[in-house]
Amino acid sequence: MEIKFIYNSSQIKEREAYGYAKSLDQHYINAIDLDKEFLTERQWAELAKKLNVKVKDLIDQNNDYYQDVLQDKDFDEHDLLRLMKDHPQIIKTPIIDSAKFARFIKSPYDFNEMDMAFEEIQNHLANKGESDD
């Protein structure tokens, strides 16, 4: 199963989480480093929908740029999407995005639980005779 791992390599904890993500068995990790790559406004909007959050909930309100420049300002969704595209450091990361779901990663240890969940999904979706059981 392919998993997009969206993170910011300038953050040590996120690099550590990426290391854990790469250790997931039987999954291809497609890393998207926001320090080097950009997602479009549409991709951010689709990701928010998949995460079942509002676009504004993708913003890390503890980020320095947010605190210094954006805090206490009123932005509509389109403005926020443009800001996210132009200033990806304001995004709450890391995020994983697979074909079935997306979720914020709060701790690198979340991957232990997720690997088991992916295995359960894969076994459930497999046709008889295709499962590893």
PyMOL commands that set and color helices and strands:
alter all, ss='L'
color gray80, all
select helices_A, chain A and resi 12-22+41-51+55-58+64-70+77-86+88-90+110-125
alter helices_A, ss='H'
color red, helices_A
select strands_A, chain A and resi 2-7+28-33+95-98+102-104
alter strands_A, ss='S'
color yellow, strands_A
deselect
rebuild
show_as cartoon
